[in-house]
Each structure stands twice: as C-alpha cells, then as structure tokens.
C-alpha cells in the first residue's frame, strides 16, 4: 500500500515533500503509473501535482509563451495561443497517444520522462525552450538540452519539480513543422520524428533554421552542420539532399522492437527531404 498525497497548493506540496523526502512526484501519471503497476519503484509515496492550478496555466509572458508543467496535451491542443504561436508543438501534442492519454498526460511529464521518443521534445529543442525548475527556496531555469541528460535522466535535484516550460515566441519564422513516423498512423510511439523551424525569404532562401529529431539518438538529436548547409540556399531538393546525408551519418539510432537502427537512419534523412514539399 502506498501513501498518495494530493496537494492543492505549492506550500502543501513542499510540506509533503519534507515529510516524505523519497516520494515520487507525478502529474498525469501515464508513464509512472504503468511503471508502478509493474512493480517499479517499490514502496515510495506518490505526490500528484495535477490539483495545483497555478501549474496548469498557458499564457504569454513578455516575449515568451509560458506553459505550466501540468498543462495537459488536450489543454494545449485546445489553446489558441499554442495553435497560433507554436504550431509545430501544437501538432506534436495532437499526435500523442489516444484522447484519454492526451486528457491525462502533461507537458511536464513528457519532459521529465525524458524519452528520446517523447513527441513534445523535438519542437521544444528546435524552439530553444527553457525548463523552469522550482523548489521551496526559489526557481531556476535550464535550456531543455541541458536539463535532459539521457533516457529517463534529467537535471532535477531532490525536492525540486518542473513547474513550467518557457518558449521564446518565434519571430519571423514562416515555416514551423512537425512530423513523425510510426508503425501505424495513430496510437504509436515514433520510430523517428522531426521538428523544423525556419525563416524563408520570398524566394524560399533559408535565412534561419532550427532542426531537431526524436527517436534517433539517446536524447533529441540536433545537427548544426545540417543547419549550416541549408542557410543561405534555397529550400530545394539539392540542398535538402546534402543536409540529409549529413544527418544520416551523424544520428545515433538503436534497434528495438519498433525499428532497426538503419531504418531510423534512413527515415531521419527522409523527414528532412520532405520539407521541400511544404508550401
């Protein structure tokens, strides 16, 4: 039998964590509850964050979009701010799991699970998002690429939670795209995914670009060399083929039950080639 705490405020949360320093913190629980059902980890108390309203807000703060860690995927899909300002992220959350999973799962959970297949992560990397980390003593921020250390490994310390993610408002980026490949068209973990943000001139010359792939390395994969190859050139088949070849040589995929490494390597490049078909 486990103790389960349901704080309705941050102050109550800190009290529970003081009383149960080994407690496991979760929000939607779509990943954690599966693990606990299978016997891992044993015995620890659970602290659920999803009744703390201030962790659910989605708003604009200055030149950033602030998304509370307990904002659900469904809540983000329903948000006009996310849809109109961050369309790559909006598309990614709309493809996560099933409606029940999207109703329960949260962006904070997706970040803290730190799976290279997490659908929200490539857009967050491409958009240079920062993770806001909170404890009783105050807050700190880390770029998401520094917060996630590897599969299931993050920069969270004892008695800290992820409270939000802050995303700079894209300025002048007229291409914002997310696409994933799975074993079926829905209810599938990604075999590979790509988030791409770019500023294109009227004649489709790449002036700025940010690319991030999921499921092709231990963490989300970025490739400055491919980006440099595209900048200053038209977004056309020739430049994309050159950049895709760089990506195929630099990704570090694994083979698992969903796909072998060589297939993932091929798909990572092909996803980049598909940018040439976007209007």
C-alpha angles and dihedrals in degrees: 000000000000130000111237119198122199107191118189095198139035091245090058089047093056090048091054092047091050090052095043107029092173094053120131114235120213142157118195092005096210090138103026096050092053089053094047091048087057091052103264124148103015128217104351121133118249126229116197119205101189095097093060101098097196089064092059101059124118113196147135117260112185108302094345137080111228116207116184116231091241095053104123124229089245090052090053092048088053093048115104089198092058093042095049100036105030106029095161091056091042091055092047095053090046090061097050114116120298131323092268091051091048090049091055105028120087137204090240090055092049090052096045094046083061095197115165085225093057105129097214094052103075092053091046091051092046091050093049092239123187124219115225112216121197136195134160091273096053146282137299134181134220131184106253091242089060094042095057111064100174142313106337092350123114141162094256114131130201115302093008129122134189103249101178149337120240118207123189110236107254107249116209095340104146095177118060114162141166127182134165135190120216138165089264136014096259141019091028136128111235121264086195135343138187134204115193130183121180144163110222127190119232088268091049098255110155109243097169133001139178122190133185131175130202129209096018101092139020089274132014107304123229125183118200089178092061091046091051090051091057101043114099094016133093115268092247139133094269097053093041092051090053092049092045091055090054090051094050090055095047106042118099106209127170132217116244140147092292101050143339123253096253092054091051090049091054094046092050090061094041092055088058092050089056091066086077090066095056117104 
